[in-house]
Amino acid sequence: MRLKLQFWAILAACTLSAFGEQPSNAQVQEQSAAESQQQAQTTEEPAYPGPVVYQPKVVARYPHDPAAFTQGLLWHSGALYESTGRVGQSDVRKVDLETGKILARRPIPADQFGEGIAIWDDEFISLTWQAGAIHRWSMADLSLIASTDRFPFEGWGITTVEDGLIFSDGSANLRVIDPENYGVERTIPVTLNSRPLSQLNELEMIDGLVFANIWQTPYIVAIDPADGVVRKLIDFRTVINEVQATEFGAVLNGIAWDAENRRLFVTGKLWPTLFEVELIKTDARIR
Ligand SMILES: [Ca+2]
């Protein structure tokens, strides 16, 4: 009998596993892999419609401010730019990769909860969670250029696409917005194996796919913005186990891409480490 792995069951188990309460999920996956291998030898496998599953290989570790409640992360011109959350503690900052030192920092208004950050032209654009506020910051010195408080969505993650900005709001929809007036130009329902995938959080555009942290899980997915289908799923449990975060909110969150040198960086909220990783393709399947 085929053992079907239900993604949400895995997700629930993995979420617990990330906090050290549920050690058995890896065994479940191993059993599934063994069974599917055995099955492949005896029956005709239909074409696999799901995402290709990857494991991260850590190639470098850098210090990360353990007080940074990371909500947005990007790489630009030799430095990391990060936006952080929590009311009264939110800011945008320029960070030196090698040392983790904060090179410049600007506070987000104290009554707002900072969220994602993205580039548009020579500015950074940052979201807030429930304040309806979007801020524009100078690329030169992070000074505040303009703000609006009329954005009609929750702000979670944001990244840059060719025709605008794309943001998440915790739902299973990504939206492309006009970088000037923030009007919605296109809505992209996101699906994993034909099921809506919600909790989309921090974003990064990499080689034509929108990478997204799935909040409170050990997974980053890569979404095709043309149809919203998840093409890749990266399982970060090994990295999360290394970090051994104990605080409830200290989850994997933060993806940055150095396109010039093809380096992928990930970190988490309140994590002391930022990881440079390569993605290793596996035979694992999500059903
Ligand atoms: Ca990002």
Residues whose N, C-alpha, C, O or C-beta is under 5 A from the ligand:
A	BS01	CA	L73 L74 I117 I158 L203 E204 I255 A256
